[in-house]
Amino acid sequence: MTGRRTPIGIAVICLAVIALMLFPLVMTFLSSIKTAAEASAVPPHYLPSTLSLENYLKVLRYQAGLGTYLFNSFAVAFLTIVLCLVLAVPAGYGLARFRIPARETVFLILLSGMMVPYQALLTPLYLMFSALGLANSHLGLAIVHTVLQLPFSVYVMRSSFEAVPRDLEEAALIDGCSSFQILWRILLPLSRPALVTLVLFAFVTSWNEFIAALIFMGNETRFTVPIMLVGVRQGHFGAVDWGALQAGVVVSVLPCLAIYLLLHKHYVSGFLSGAIK
């Protein structure tokens, strides 16, 4: 009987955890399809009495338009992913495979950047980017997001490259492959889960980042989705428009969910291969 009860107990616990995680998302969606008055009602009504899309229409038509803010966020996230890949892949390869003087010290110094609150760097970065003409631009904000994500990205890529057996690299050297060919033809295909992890974290970090986007983007047409959420929540006389805010949250969550569902197969396979090793 004990053997039969254990899987049932684990299943119940898993279902309870899933329900606990999904509850805020479900309530957010239900609030987004209420009327503005019902979404702000006190005490709150958990289930909408009538279905309404007015909150989504308000988000869609807000100032420059939802399409503009989505484009800005996607552009910045795409540039962040590209910069992280271009910088983290060769850096991780060099730290994993080449005999660099004080290699571990360099790696620790790089990781120490994760311990510095990035908010403390925004003022000097803004002054420097303003002098270079990168303020209020997608590229400038993407560089800031890359700075935030790069230490973790290098750590992931180095760990992944170190897990690849050196016998494969030595065999490729005997066949006449150069270091670049080894990286491109052997290490990168075998490190696909790490690349997917890098892409996922870079996208989510860039998509959700707010403070740097608020400081660096001074033009309304350059705002990203998190900045739009702050503006769209403003109701009449300073009140919070909860319905529009929840609709904006739903819209902002969907791209992250889509990216994860698109890449989760490779992401999960990375965990499983690491567990098997």
ROKEVEX-731261 format. One record per residue: residue in one letter; x, y, z of N, C-alpha, C in turn. Coordinates in steps of 0.1 Angstrom, whole numbers, plus 5000, padded with zeros to 4 digits. Layout:
r,nc1,nc2,nc3,cac1,cac2,cac3,cc1,cc2,cc3
a,X,Y,Z,X,Y,Z,X,Y,Z
...
//
This chain:
r,nc1,nc2,nc3,cac1,cac2,cac3,cc1,cc2,cc3
m,5008,4988,5000,5000,5000,5000,5009,5013,5000
t,5020,5012,5007,5029,5024,5008,5034,5027,4994
g,5038,5017,4986,5043,5019,4973,5032,5026,4964
r,5019,5023,4966,5009,5028,4958,5005,5043,4962
r,5006,5045,4975,5002,5059,4980,5013,5069,4977
t,5025,5065,4976,5036,5075,4974,5034,5083,4961
p,5032,5076,4949,5030,5083,4937,5018,5092,4937
i,5007,5088,4944,4995,5096,4945,4998,5109,4953
g,5005,5107,4964,5009,5118,4972,5017,5128,4965
i,5027,5123,4957,5035,5132,4949,5027,5139,4939
a,5018,5132,4932,5009,5138,4922,5001,5149,4928
v,4995,5147,4940,4987,5157,4947,4995,5169,4950
i,5008,5167,4955,5016,5179,4958,5020,5187,4946
c,5023,5179,4935,5026,5186,4922,5014,5194,4917
l,5002,5188,4918,4990,5196,4913,4988,5208,4922
a,4990,5207,4935,4989,5218,4944,4998,5229,4940
v,5011,5226,4938,5021,5236,4934,5017,5242,4921
i,5013,5234,4911,5009,5240,4898,4997,5249,4900
a,4987,5245,4908,4976,5254,4910,4980,5267,4917
l,4989,5266,4926,4994,5278,4933,5001,5287,4924
m,5009,5282,4914,5016,5290,4905,5007,5296,4894
l,4996,5289,4890,4987,5293,4880,4977,5303,4885
f,4974,5303,4898,4963,5311,4903,4965,5326,4900
p,4977,5332,4903,4979,5346,4899,4977,5349,4884
l,4981,5340,4876,4980,5342,4861,4965,5342,4857
v,4958,5332,4863,4944,5331,4860,4936,5343,4865
m,4939,5348,4877,4932,5359,4882,4935,5372,4874
t,4948,5373,4869,4952,5384,4861,4944,5384,4848
f,4942,5372,4842,4935,5371,4829,4920,5375,4832
l,4914,5369,4842,4900,5372,4845,4898,5387,4848
s,4907,5394,4854,4906,5408,4857,4907,5416,4844
s,4915,5411,4834,4917,5418,4822,4904,5418,4813
i,4895,5408,4815,4883,5407,4806,4871,5413,4814
k,4873,5420,4825,4862,5426,4832,4861,5441,4826
t,4850,5447,4829,4849,5461,4826,4858,5469,4836
a,4861,5481,4832,4870,5489,4841,4864,5491,4855
a,4851,5493,4855,4845,5496,4868,4845,5483,4877
e,4842,5472,4871,4842,5459,4878,4856,5455,4882
a,4866,5458,4874,4880,5454,4878,4885,5462,4890
s,4879,5474,4892,4883,5483,4903,4874,5482,4915
a,4864,5473,4914,4854,5473,4924,4860,5468,4938
v,4854,5474,4949,4858,5470,4962,4845,5466,4970
p,4844,5454,4975,4854,5443,4974,4855,5437,4960
p,4866,5431,4957,4867,5426,4943,4858,5415,4940
h,4855,5414,4927,4847,5403,4921,4857,5394,4914
y,4858,5382,4919,4868,5373,4913,4864,5368,4899
l,4851,5366,4896,4847,5362,4883,4840,5373,4876
p,4843,5376,4864,4836,5387,4857,4822,5384,4854
s,4813,5394,4857,4799,5392,4854,4796,5393,4839
t,4803,5401,4832,4802,5403,4817,4816,5403,4811
l,4818,5397,4800,4831,5397,4793,4832,5410,4785
s,4844,5416,4787,4846,5429,4780,4861,5429,4775
l,4863,5435,4763,4876,5436,4757,4880,5451,4758
e,4873,5459,4766,4877,5473,4766,4891,5476,4771
n,4895,5467,4781,4909,5469,4786,4919,5466,4776
y,4917,5456,4768,4927,5453,4757,4927,5464,4746
l,4915,5469,4743,4914,5480,4733,4921,5492,4739
k,4921,5495,4752,4927,5506,4758,4943,5504,4757
v,4947,5492,4759,4962,5489,4758,4966,5490,4743
l,4958,5485,4734,4961,5486,4720,4962,5500,4715
r,4954,5509,4720,4954,5522,4714,4962,5532,4723
y,4969,5527,4733,4975,5537,4743,4986,5545,4736
q,4985,5558,4736,4995,5567,4731,5001,5563,4717
a,5013,5558,4716,5019,5555,4703,5014,5542,4698
g,5006,5534,4705,5001,5522,4701,5009,5510,4706
l,5002,5499,4709,5008,5487,4714,5018,5482,4705
g,5016,5482,4691,5025,5477,4682,5039,5484,4683
t,5039,5496,4685,5052,5504,4687,5060,5499,4699
y,5053,5497,4710,5060,5493,4722,5065,5478,4721
l,5057,5470,4715,5061,5456,4712,5073,5455,4703
f,5073,5463,4692,5084,5464,4683,5097,5468,4691
n,5096,5479,4699,5107,5483,4706,5113,5473,4715
s,5104,5466,4723,5109,5455,4732,5115,5444,4724
f,5109,5440,4713,5115,5429,4705,5128,5433,4699
a,5129,5445,4694,5142,5450,4688,5153,5450,4699
v,5150,5455,4711,5160,5455,4721,5164,5441,4726
a,5154,5432,4727,5157,5419,4731,5165,5411,4721
f,5161,5413,4708,5169,5407,4697,5183,5411,4697
l,5186,5424,4698,5200,5429,4699,5207,5424,4711
t,5200,5423,4722,5206,5418,4734,5211,5403,4733
i,5202,5395,4727,5205,5381,4724,5217,5380,4715
v,5217,5388,4704,5228,5387,4695,5242,5391,4701
l,5241,5402,4709,5254,5407,4716,5258,5397,4726
c,5249,5391,4733,5253,5380,4743,5259,5368,4736
l,5254,5364,4725,5259,5353,4718,5273,5356,4712
v,5274,5368,4706,5287,5372,4700,5298,5373,4710
l,5295,5378,4722,5305,5380,4733,5307,5368,4742
a,5296,5361,4746,5297,5350,4756,5303,5337,4750
v,5300,5334,4737,5304,5322,4731,5320,5322,4730
p,5326,5331,4724,5341,5331,4723,5347,5333,4737
a,5341,5341,4746,5347,5342,4759,5346,5329,4767
g,5335,5322,4766,5334,5309,4773,5343,5299,4767
y,5345,5299,4754,5354,5290,4747,5368,5293,4751
g,5372,5305,4751,5386,5308,4755,5389,5305,4770
l,5379,5307,4779,5381,5304,4793,5381,5289,4795
a,5374,5282,4787,5373,5267,4789,5384,5259,4782
r,5390,5264,4771,5399,5256,4763,5413,5261,4762
f,5415,5274,4764,5429,5280,4761,5436,5283,4775
r,5449,5282,4774,5457,5284,4786,5460,5299,4787
i,5451,5306,4793,5452,5321,4795,5458,5324,4808
p,5468,5333,4809,5474,5336,4822,5463,5341,4832
a,5464,5336,4844,5454,5340,4854,5440,5338,4849
r,5437,5327,4843,5424,5324,4837,5413,5324,4848
e,5415,5317,4859,5405,5316,4869,5403,5330,4875
t,5413,5338,4877,5412,5351,4883,5403,5360,4873
v,5406,5359,4860,5398,5367,4851,5384,5362,4851
f,5381,5350,4853,5368,5344,4853,5360,5349,4866
l,5367,5349,4877,5361,5354,4889,5358,5369,4889
i,5367,5376,4883,5365,5391,4881,5353,5393,4873
l,5351,5385,4862,5340,5387,4853,5327,5383,4861
l,5327,5373,4869,5315,5369,4876,5312,5379,4888
s,5322,5386,4893,5320,5395,4903,5311,5407,4899
g,5310,5409,4886,5301,5419,4881,5286,5416,4884
m,5283,5403,4887,5269,5400,4891,5266,5404,4905
m,5276,5408,4913,5273,5412,4926,5272,5427,4928
v,5274,5434,4917,5273,5449,4917,5258,5453,4913
p,5251,5460,4921,5237,5464,4917,5238,5473,4904
y,5232,5468,4894,5233,5476,4881,5227,5490,4882
q,5218,5492,4891,5213,5505,4893,5223,5516,4896
a,5234,5511,4903,5245,5520,4906,5253,5524,4893
l,5252,5517,4883,5260,5520,4870,5252,5528,4860
l,5239,5530,4862,5231,5536,4852,5234,5551,4850
t,5237,5558,4860,5241,5572,4858,5253,5574,4850
p,5265,5568,4854,5276,5570,4845,5275,5564,4831
l,5267,5553,4830,5264,5547,4817,5256,5557,4808
y,5246,5563,4814,5238,5573,4807,5246,5585,4802
l,5255,5590,4811,5263,5601,4807,5273,5597,4795
m,5278,5585,4796,5288,5580,4786,5280,5578,4773
f,5268,5572,4774,5261,5569,4762,5255,5581,4755
s,5252,5591,4763,5248,5604,4758,5259,5611,4750
a,5271,5610,4755,5282,5615,4748,5285,5608,4735
l,5282,5595,4734,5285,5587,4723,5273,5586,4713
g,5262,5593,4717,5250,5593,4709,5242,5580,4709
l,5243,5572,4720,5236,5559,4721,5224,5560,4730
a,5223,5571,4737,5211,5572,4745,5198,5574,4737
n,5187,5569,4742,5174,5569,4735,5175,5561,4722
s,5183,5550,4722,5184,5542,4710,5182,5527,4714
h,5178,5519,4705,5176,5504,4708,5190,5498,4711
l,5200,5502,4703,5213,5496,4705,5219,5500,4719
g,5217,5512,4723,5223,5516,4736,5216,5508,4747
l,5203,5507,4747,5196,5499,4757,5200,5485,4757
a,5202,5479,4745,5206,5465,4743,5220,5463,4749
i,5229,5473,4748,5242,5472,4753,5241,5471,4769
v,5233,5479,4774,5231,5479,4789,5225,5466,4793
h,5216,5460,4786,5210,5447,4790,5221,5436,4788
t,5229,5438,4778,5240,5428,4776,5250,5428,4788
v,5253,5440,4792,5262,5441,4804,5256,5434,4816
l,5243,5435,4818,5236,5428,4829,5237,5413,4828
q,5235,5408,4815,5234,5394,4813,5247,5387,4810
l,5257,5394,4806,5270,5388,4801,5277,5379,4811
p,5279,5383,4824,5285,5374,4833,5279,5360,4834
f,5266,5360,4835,5259,5347,4836,5260,5340,4823
s,5260,5346,4811,5261,5340,4798,5274,5333,4797
v,5285,5341,4801,5298,5335,4800,5300,5323,4809
y,5294,5324,4821,5294,5312,4830,5288,5300,4824
v,5276,5302,4818,5269,5291,4812,5277,5285,4800
m,5282,5293,4792,5289,5288,4780,5302,5281,4784
r,5309,5287,4794,5322,5280,4798,5319,5266,4804
s,5309,5266,4813,5305,5253,4819,5301,5243,4808
s,5294,5247,4798,5290,5238,4787,5302,5233,4779
f,5311,5242,4776,5322,5238,4768,5332,5229,4776
e,5333,5231,4789,5341,5222,4797,5336,5208,4798
a,5322,5207,4797,5316,5194,4798,5318,5185,4785
v,5322,5191,4774,5325,5184,4762,5339,5177,4763
p,5339,5163,4761,5352,5156,4762,5363,5162,4753
r,5375,5163,4758,5386,5168,4750,5390,5159,4739
d,5386,5146,4740,5390,5136,4730,5384,5141,4716
l,5372,5146,4716,5366,5151,4704,5374,5162,4698
e,5378,5171,4706,5387,5182,4701,5400,5178,4696
e,5406,5168,4703,5419,5163,4698,5418,5156,4685
a,5407,5148,4684,5404,5141,4671,5402,5151,4660
a,5395,5162,4662,5393,5172,4652,5407,5179,4649
l,5415,5181,4658,5428,5187,4656,5437,5178,4647
i,5436,5165,4649,5443,5156,4641,5438,5156,4626
d,5425,5158,4625,5419,5159,4611,5422,5172,4605
g,5428,5182,4612,5432,5194,4605,5423,5206,4608
c,5414,5205,4618,5404,5215,4621,5412,5227,4628
s,5408,5239,4625,5413,5250,4633,5404,5252,4646
s,5409,5261,4654,5401,5264,4666,5387,5269,4663
f,5386,5277,4653,5373,5282,4650,5364,5271,4644
q,5369,5262,4636,5362,5251,4631,5357,5241,4642
i,5366,5239,4652,5362,5231,4664,5351,5237,4671
l,5351,5250,4673,5340,5257,4680,5327,5256,4672
w,5328,5258,4659,5316,5259,4651,5310,5245,4648
r,5319,5236,4645,5314,5223,4641,5312,5212,4652
i,5319,5214,4663,5318,5204,4673,5312,5209,4686
l,5318,5220,4692,5314,5225,4705,5300,5231,4705
l,5297,5239,4695,5284,5246,4695,5272,5236,4693
p,5273,5227,4683,5262,5217,4682,5260,5209,4695
l,5271,5206,4702,5270,5198,4714,5265,5207,4726
s,5266,5220,4725,5262,5229,4735,5249,5236,4733
r,5241,5230,4725,5228,5236,4721,5219,5239,4733
p,5218,5230,4743,5210,5234,4755,5215,5247,4762
a,5229,5248,4763,5234,5260,4769,5231,5273,4761
l,5231,5271,4747,5228,5283,4739,5213,5286,4741
v,5205,5276,4742,5190,5279,4744,5188,5286,4757
t,5196,5281,4768,5195,5288,4781,5199,5302,4780
l,5210,5305,4773,5215,5319,4771,5204,5327,4764
v,5198,5322,4754,5188,5330,4746,5176,5332,4755
l,5171,5322,4763,5160,5324,4771,5162,5335,4782
f,5173,5334,4789,5176,5343,4800,5178,5357,4794
a,5185,5358,4783,5188,5371,4777,5175,5378,4773
f,5166,5370,4767,5153,5375,4762,5145,5380,4774
v,5143,5371,4784,5135,5375,4796,5140,5387,4803
t,5154,5387,4805,5160,5398,4812,5157,5411,4805
s,5159,5411,4791,5157,5423,4784,5143,5427,4783
w,5134,5418,4781,5120,5420,4780,5114,5427,4792
n,5118,5422,4804,5112,5426,4817,5119,5438,4823
e,5131,5442,4818,5139,5452,4825,5132,5466,4824
f,5131,5473,4835,5124,5485,4835,5132,5498,4838
i,5141,5498,4848,5147,5510,4852,5156,5516,4842
a,5165,5507,4836,5174,5512,4825,5166,5517,4813
a,5155,5510,4810,5147,5515,4798,5140,5528,4801
l,5136,5530,4814,5130,5543,4817,5140,5554,4817
i,5153,5552,4821,5163,5562,4821,5168,5565,4807
f,5171,5555,4799,5177,5557,4786,5168,5561,4775
m,5155,5557,4776,5145,5561,4766,5138,5573,4770
g,5141,5584,4763,5134,5597,4766,5123,5600,4757
n,5122,5593,4745,5112,5596,4735,5101,5585,4737
e,5089,5590,4737,5077,5581,4739,5076,5570,4728
t,5081,5573,4716,5080,5563,4706,5091,5552,4707
r,5100,5554,4717,5111,5545,4720,5108,5536,4732
f,5097,5539,4739,5094,5532,4751,5092,5517,4749
t,5096,5509,4759,5093,5494,4758,5081,5491,4766
v,5077,5478,4765,5064,5474,4771,5064,5476,4786
p,5074,5474,4794,5073,5477,4809,5070,5492,4812
i,5076,5501,4804,5073,5515,4806,5059,5518,4802
m,5054,5511,4791,5040,5513,4787,5030,5509,4799
l,5034,5498,4806,5025,5493,4817,5024,5504,4828
v,5034,5511,4830,5034,5521,4841,5024,5533,4836
g,5024,5536,4823,5016,5547,4819,5001,5542,4817
v,4999,5530,4812,4985,5526,4809,4977,5523,4822
r,4984,5522,4833,4977,5519,4846,4971,5532,4852
q,4975,5544,4847,4969,5556,4852,4955,5558,4848
g,4946,5559,4858,4932,5561,4855,4928,5576,4858
h,4916,5578,4860,4911,5592,4862,4915,5596,4876
f,4919,5609,4877,4923,5615,4890,4933,5607,4898
g,4943,5601,4891,4954,5594,4897,4950,5580,4902
a,4938,5576,4900,4935,5562,4904,4941,5552,4894
v,4943,5540,4899,4949,5529,4891,4938,5522,4883
d,4940,5521,4870,4931,5514,4861,4936,5499,4861
w,4930,5492,4871,4934,5478,4872,4931,5469,4860
g,4920,5472,4854,4917,5464,4842,4927,5465,4831
a,4930,5478,4828,4940,5480,4817,4954,5475,4821
l,4957,5477,4834,4970,5471,4839,4971,5456,4837
q,4960,5449,4841,4961,5435,4840,4961,5430,4825
a,4954,5438,4816,4954,5434,4802,4969,5436,4797
g,4975,5447,4801,4989,5449,4797,4998,5438,4802
v,4996,5433,4814,5004,5423,4820,5002,5410,4811
v,4990,5407,4808,4987,5395,4799,4995,5396,4786
v,4994,5408,4780,5001,5410,4767,5016,5408,4769
s,5021,5413,4780,5036,5413,4782,5041,5399,4785
v,5032,5391,4791,5036,5377,4795,5036,5368,4782
l,5027,5370,4773,5026,5361,4762,5039,5358,4754
p,5047,5369,4750,5059,5366,4743,5069,5357,4751
c,5070,5360,4764,5079,5351,4772,5074,5337,4772
l,5061,5335,4773,5056,5321,4773,5058,5315,4759
a,5056,5322,4749,5058,5317,4735,5072,5313,4733
i,5082,5321,4737,5096,5318,4735,5100,5305,4743
y,5094,5304,4755,5097,5292,4763,5091,5280,4757
l,5079,5280,4753,5073,5269,4746,5080,5265,4734
l,5086,5274,4727,5093,5272,4714,5106,5265,4717
l,5113,5268,4728,5126,5263,4731,5127,5254,4743
h,5116,5250,4749,5116,5243,4761,5122,5228,4759
k,5120,5223,4747,5124,5209,4745,5140,5209,4746
h,5147,5218,4740,5161,5218,4742,5165,5223,4756
y,5158,5231,4762,5161,5236,4775,5160,5224,4785
v,5149,5217,4785,5148,5205,4794,5158,5194,4791
s,5161,5192,4778,5171,5182,4774,5185,5185,4780
g,5188,5198,4782,5200,5202,4788,5201,5198,4803
f,5190,5199,4810,5189,5195,4824,5190,5180,4825
l,5184,5173,4816,5184,5158,4816,5198,5153,4813
s,5204,5159,4802,5218,5154,4799,5228,5157,4810
g,5226,5168,4817,5235,5171,4828,5232,5161,4840
a,5220,5157,4842,5217,5148,4852,5223,5134,4849
i,5222,5130,4836,5227,5117,4832,5243,5117,4834
k,5249,5128,4830,5264,5129,4831,5268,5128,4846
//
